[in-house]
Amino acid sequence: MKENDIIRLLESEKSLSLLAALYGEEAVKENVERYQNLVINFHKEFPEEEVVLFSSPGRTEISGNHTDHNHGKVLAGSINLDCVGAAAKNNSRKVNIISETFHQSFLVDLDDLTPSDNKSGTVDLIKGLLKGFLEAGYEVGGFNAYVTSSVISAAGVSSSASFEMLLCSILNTFFNGGRMDTVAYAHVGKYAENMYWDKASGLLDQMACAVGGLITIDFKDPASPVVEQIDFDFASQKHSLIIVNTGKGHADLSADYSSVPEEMKKVAEFFGKEVCAQITEQDVIDNLSQVREFAGDRSVLRALHFFEENKRVEAEVAALKENRFEDFLRNITASGNSSWKWLQNCFTNTNYQEQGVSIALALTELFLEEKGKGVCRIHGGGFAGVIMTLLPDEFAGEYISYIEKALGKGNAYRMSIRPYGAICFSELVNQ
């Protein structure tokens, strides 16, 4: 659609309804303006082109901390922070992307998808996605895109996966007739991070961003993960989900993240298997001394976390389905404690005096203890980044003021679970 047509479309009843579903009624007006500005800025850079709008959310990880890469289970959801893009095919062999948020532009030649020597940065990620499409038998082509994001960067809510799934949606819509499903999106994103960033990530981030809503995923067969939507709204329990940015990103901690799956897999290797999902907790306990000698003590603790975390995900899903909210909350606390004590991803051993996550958790626990309500836990990959708090609505405003006084204004985000994952916004509005 042309610029003026799409700006008017964004004020239509269908657009307003979709924006309310994505961001909440109170945020519709600001997002109409956000999308309209996106279209205007796109046309400043790429005049005379018809534009299509896309959106891809960040994600919250409720439970299943660091289990996906060993083919475990997770409970996660897409959130109301997202990456949005205006895009158009350019009938060339070039992909041209402008990031408004980071004041950067990226130009990729489809005939040169070789990663850089240091395998880092957004250009390598874009190349990896394009190569992943080709490796999986899908089509790619040239396009222009203007992108902006509200997803907190390098802080555990998957800003990179949000961007990846946005590009997957663009490529699927423009060049693959919409035939790809969200599992295909996730595998392409994982391929890009594994092969072009040397990051040993699993599928959790990409799946949660791509699918949408509150979901549980079983990665026992990672080629075909079992995804189930959970019909539950925290607002129905008068609880708020708040993500707190502790002020330190995690972009330089790849070695810490990679050590988690590697150490779990080292335990599985003792039994001649590849991942922890192929062995049992009892196997480890029955052979404990030999496993400790072979894999090391932290590896054993991380494997035990994996087994127990899988059980907690199952218990939490059952509690939500049966409306046992207090049981659900107790398991969130147990999950957070396991991440701290067994998984050990609340700070990095390379700089133990920098513990923003631990400080935020300590302050939050003090607040929740005083109120006698609510739970908190490390959120996402860990080592730095964000924590998650679930607490009664009546305390949400007070908590945000309390934690932002300590950690800085604007570092607490009141989230909602949005029902859509990575989408072509224009297609949904025009249906």
C-alpha positions, 0 to 999 in steps of 0.5 A, a space after each residue: 500500500 502507498 504511504 497515505 493509504 496505509 496511514 489511513 488504514 492504521 486508523 481503521 476499526 480493524 487496525 485499532 482492534 489488532 493494536 489493542 490485542 498487541 499492546 493493550 487498550 491504553 497503548 493504542 493511540 501511541 502505537 498508531 502514531 508509532 506505526 504511522 511514523 514508521 511508514 513515513 520514515 520508511 518512505 523518506 529512505 525508500 520513496 515510491 515503494 509500497 509498504 507492508 507492516 510486520 511485528 514480532 514480540 519479545 518473550 518472557 520465560 516463566 519457567 524452563 530456565 536453560 532446558 531447551 538446548 538439552 531438549 527439555 520443557 519450557 513455559 513462556 509467552 510473547 510480550 507487549 514489547 516488540 520489533 516492528 518493521 515496514 518493508 517492501 521487495 526491491 527486486 534486487 539481490 540486496 537486503 537493505 535494513 535500517 534500524 531506527 532504534 540503534 541508528 544503524 543501517 545494514 546492507 547484505 548481498 545475497 550472493 555473499 553470505 559468508 560470515 565475518 571472521 569474528 562472527 558477531 554483530 547484526 550483519 552476521 545475524 542477517 546473513 545467517 538467517 538468509 543462509 538458514 532459509 536457503 539451507 532449509 529449502 526456502 526462497 530469499 530475495 532482496 528487500 528494504 526494511 525500516 525497523 524500530 524496537 521497544 524490546 529491551 536490548 541484551 537483557 534477557 527478553 530476546 531482542 535478537 530473537 524478536 528481530 530474527 522472527 521479524 525478518 523470518 516473517 518478512 521473508 516468508 511473506 514476500 518470497 515463500 507464499 506464507 507456507 512456513 510455520 513457526 517451527 521453521 522460523 525458530 530453526 532458521 533463527 537457531 541456525 543463524 545464532 549457532 553458525 553465524 554467532 557461534 552461540 550455543 542457543 536452543 529454540 526457546 527464544 525463537 519459538 516464544 517470539 514466533 508462536 505468540 500467547 502463553 505456551 508450553 513447549 516440549 523439545 524432546 524432538 527438537 525437529 518437531 517440538 510439541 507446542 501447546 497454548 495455555 488459556 490463562 491470563 495473569 490479569 484474571 488473578 489480579 497479578 502483574 508481570 513486571 520485568 526489571 532491567 538490572 542495568 547491565 547487558 549480556 552481550 559479552 557473556 557468550 562463554 557463560 551461556 555456552 557453558 550451560 548446555 555444554 556442561 549439561 551435555 557433558 553429563 549426558 556424554 558419560 552415558 553415551 548420550 547427547 543431551 540430558 533428555 536422553 538420560 534420567 535423574 536417577 541415572 546421574 544419582 546412581 552413578 554420582 561419583 563417576 559422573 562428578 569425576 567425568 563431568 565436574 560438580 557444576 555440570 552435575 548440578 546443572 543437569 539436576 536443575 534440568 531434570 527438576 525444572 522439567 518437573 516444575 514446568 509440568 506442575 505449573 502447566 497443570 496448576 494453570 489449567 486447574 486454576 491453582 494459582 498459588 501452586 503455580 506461584 510456589 513453583 515459580 519460586 522453586 524454579 528461581 531458587 534452582 536457577 540461583 543454587 543449581 544452575 548458577 546463572 545469576 552472575 558471572 564468575 569472571 566478575 563476581 563483584 558485579 551482581 546486578 541480578 543478585 542485587 535486584 533479586 535481593 531487593 525484590 525479595 525484601 519487598 515481597 517479604 514485607 507484603 507477604 505476596 508475590 514471587 520473583 526469579 532470574 529471567 532468561 539466560 541470566 548472568 546479567 540482564 533482567 529479573 521477573 516479578 509476579 505480584 498483586 496489582 495493588 502493589 505493582 505501582 509501589 514496587 516499580 517506584 521502589 525498584 526504580 529508586 534503586 536501579 534507575 528510572 525506566 528500568 521496570 516494565 509492566 508486561 502483558 502476554 500478547 496473543 500474537 507472535 511474529 505476524 504480517 500486520 498488514 495481512 491480518 488487518 486486510 483479512 
